[in-house]
Amino acid sequence: MRRPTSLLILTLLVAAPALAQTAPTPGVQIAPPAATPTPMAGQTAPPAPPAPPRAPNLQTQTNLLLSPVNIKLDLVITDNYAGTPIKKSVSLLVLNGNSGMIRTNNYQTDAVLNVDAVANAYQNGSVSLRLTFDYSPAPMKDSEGRNTRSPRLNESITVVLQDGKPLVVSQSADPGSERRVTAELTATILK
């Protein structure tokens, strides 16, 4: 008597998952798939909606990430806050697929230049880069000798660069003045 009971329990344990996948749950209605309206005589079917745009996939079988290499990132910020364009340059080296950061603060003048970056280099010479920077120049003296403060600039950018080719990634304007700030990036794969 024990053996048939054990076999029955074993059979139920093995068959239960398969039955649970095919048997509908009691009380749950399964809706049939939505029917596509058929056009009336003389009418044509409406065109299918276009597929949503997708970002290009950089990592394909023919375009894999490079094995461990360093990527040199050069950021040049050009600011005409003082009337004459002033350039601030920042360079950092990151390992492929990793991140780097630079923090620069002048506490006497409250000038700030902070940079965070994550970079990936690919076999076709492309570099995908996510960069965030925070920039605020030192205060300037106005015509009456008072310190004037320029608004702080915070930017976050995700771009694809070509190895060694500079690219202007942003041009921003101060909403309250004629100030313009341009950011240019260059990524160089060091093999």
C-alpha positions as CSV (number, residue, x, y, z in Angstrom):
1,M,0.0,0.0,0.0
2,R,2.9,2.4,0.7
3,R,4.5,2.0,-2.7
4,P,1.4,3.0,-4.9
5,T,0.9,6.1,-2.7
6,S,4.6,7.1,-3.1
7,L,4.3,6.7,-6.8
8,L,1.1,8.7,-6.9
9,I,2.8,11.6,-5.0
10,L,5.9,11.5,-7.2
11,T,3.7,11.5,-10.3
12,L,1.8,14.6,-9.1
13,L,5.0,16.4,-8.2
14,V,6.5,15.8,-11.6
15,A,3.2,16.6,-13.5
16,A,2.0,19.6,-11.5
17,P,4.3,22.2,-13.0
18,A,3.4,21.1,-16.6
19,L,-0.3,21.1,-15.8
20,A,0.0,24.5,-14.1
21,Q,1.5,26.0,-17.3
22,T,-1.3,24.7,-19.5
23,A,-4.4,24.8,-17.3
24,P,-6.2,28.2,-17.0
25,T,-6.5,29.6,-13.5
26,P,-10.1,29.2,-12.3
27,G,-12.0,32.5,-12.4
28,V,-9.5,34.3,-14.7
29,Q,-10.7,35.2,-18.1
30,I,-8.0,35.2,-20.9
31,A,-8.7,37.9,-23.5
32,P,-8.3,36.9,-27.1
33,P,-5.8,38.9,-29.1
34,A,-7.1,42.2,-30.5
35,A,-8.6,41.8,-33.9
36,T,-7.2,43.9,-36.7
37,P,-10.0,45.9,-38.4
38,T,-10.5,44.8,-41.9
39,P,-11.0,47.5,-44.5
40,M,-14.4,47.7,-46.3
41,A,-14.6,47.1,-50.0
42,G,-12.7,49.7,-52.0
43,Q,-10.6,50.8,-49.0
44,T,-7.0,50.1,-48.3
45,A,-5.7,49.0,-44.9
46,P,-4.1,51.8,-42.9
47,P,-0.3,51.7,-42.8
48,A,1.4,50.1,-39.8
49,P,2.7,52.6,-37.3
50,P,6.5,53.2,-37.7
51,A,8.8,51.6,-35.2
52,P,10.1,53.9,-32.5
53,P,13.6,55.2,-33.1
54,R,16.4,53.3,-31.4
55,A,19.9,54.3,-30.5
56,P,22.6,52.5,-32.6
57,N,24.0,49.4,-31.0
58,L,27.8,49.9,-30.9
59,Q,28.6,46.5,-29.6
60,T,28.0,44.0,-32.4
61,Q,29.9,40.9,-33.4
62,T,32.0,43.0,-35.8
63,N,32.5,45.9,-33.4
64,L,33.4,44.6,-30.0
65,L,34.9,46.6,-27.2
66,L,38.7,46.8,-27.4
67,S,40.7,44.8,-24.9
68,P,42.1,46.8,-22.0
69,V,43.2,50.1,-23.3
70,N,43.4,53.6,-21.9
71,I,41.3,56.5,-23.3
72,K,42.6,60.0,-23.0
73,L,39.8,62.5,-22.8
74,D,40.4,66.2,-23.4
75,L,37.7,68.8,-22.6
76,V,38.1,72.4,-23.7
77,I,35.6,74.9,-22.3
78,T,35.7,78.3,-24.0
79,D,33.9,81.1,-22.1
80,N,33.5,84.7,-23.1
81,Y,32.3,85.8,-19.6
82,A,35.2,88.3,-19.3
83,G,34.5,89.7,-22.8
84,T,37.6,88.0,-24.3
85,P,37.2,84.2,-24.8
86,I,39.0,82.3,-22.0
87,K,39.8,78.6,-22.4
88,K,39.8,76.1,-19.6
89,S,41.3,72.7,-20.5
90,V,40.9,69.4,-18.6
91,S,42.5,66.1,-19.5
92,L,41.9,62.7,-17.9
93,L,42.9,59.2,-18.6
94,V,40.4,56.3,-18.1
95,L,40.6,52.6,-18.6
96,N,38.2,51.3,-21.3
97,G,34.8,50.7,-19.8
98,N,35.5,52.6,-16.6
99,S,35.1,56.0,-15.2
100,G,37.2,58.9,-14.0
101,M,36.7,62.3,-12.3
102,I,38.5,65.5,-11.6
103,R,37.5,68.0,-8.8
104,T,38.9,71.5,-9.0
105,N,37.8,74.2,-6.6
106,N,39.3,77.6,-5.8
107,Y,37.8,78.4,-2.4
108,Q,39.1,82.0,-2.4
109,T,37.2,82.9,-5.5
110,D,34.5,80.2,-5.6
111,A,35.7,79.1,-9.1
112,V,34.7,75.5,-9.8
113,L,35.6,73.0,-12.6
114,N,34.4,69.4,-11.9
115,V,34.4,66.6,-14.5
116,D,33.1,63.0,-14.4
117,A,33.4,60.7,-17.4
118,V,32.7,57.0,-18.4
119,A,34.2,55.9,-21.7
120,N,34.1,52.8,-23.9
121,A,36.4,52.3,-27.0
122,Y,35.4,50.0,-29.9
123,Q,37.3,48.2,-32.6
124,N,36.1,50.6,-35.3
125,G,37.6,53.6,-33.6
126,S,34.4,54.9,-32.0
127,V,34.4,56.0,-28.4
128,S,31.1,56.2,-26.5
129,L,31.3,58.7,-23.7
130,R,29.1,59.9,-20.9
131,L,30.4,63.2,-19.5
132,T,29.2,65.5,-16.8
133,F,30.8,68.8,-15.9
134,D,30.2,71.6,-13.5
135,Y,31.8,74.9,-14.3
136,S,31.8,78.3,-12.6
137,P,34.4,81.0,-13.4
138,A,35.9,83.3,-10.8
139,P,33.9,86.5,-10.2
140,M,34.8,89.5,-12.3
141,K,34.9,93.2,-11.3
142,D,32.2,95.4,-12.9
143,S,32.7,99.1,-14.0
144,E,32.0,100.2,-10.4
145,G,34.6,97.7,-8.9
146,R,31.9,95.3,-7.5
147,N,32.3,91.5,-7.9
148,T,29.9,90.1,-10.4
149,R,29.2,86.4,-10.5
150,S,28.4,84.4,-13.6
151,P,25.9,81.7,-13.4
152,R,27.2,78.2,-12.8
153,L,27.0,75.8,-15.8
154,N,26.1,72.1,-15.3
155,E,26.0,69.8,-18.3
156,S,25.6,66.1,-18.8
157,I,26.3,64.7,-22.3
158,T,26.3,61.2,-23.9
159,V,28.0,61.1,-27.3
160,V,29.9,58.9,-29.7
161,L,33.3,60.3,-30.8
162,Q,35.8,59.2,-33.4
163,D,39.3,58.4,-32.2
164,G,41.4,61.6,-32.1
165,K,38.8,63.9,-33.7
166,P,37.6,66.9,-31.7
167,L,33.8,67.5,-31.5
168,V,31.9,70.5,-30.2
169,V,29.4,68.8,-28.0
170,S,27.6,71.9,-26.5
171,Q,27.1,75.6,-27.0
172,S,25.2,77.3,-24.3
173,A,24.0,80.9,-23.8
174,D,23.5,82.7,-20.5
175,P,19.8,83.7,-20.3
176,G,20.7,87.0,-18.6
177,S,23.7,88.2,-20.6
178,E,25.7,87.9,-23.8
179,R,27.9,85.1,-22.3
180,R,28.5,82.0,-24.4
181,V,30.1,78.8,-23.4
182,T,31.3,76.1,-25.8
183,A,32.5,72.6,-24.8
184,E,34.7,70.6,-27.1
185,L,35.7,67.0,-26.5
186,T,38.4,64.8,-28.0
187,A,38.8,61.1,-27.1
188,T,42.1,59.4,-28.0
189,I,42.5,55.6,-27.8
190,L,46.0,54.8,-26.4
191,K,47.0,51.4,-27.7
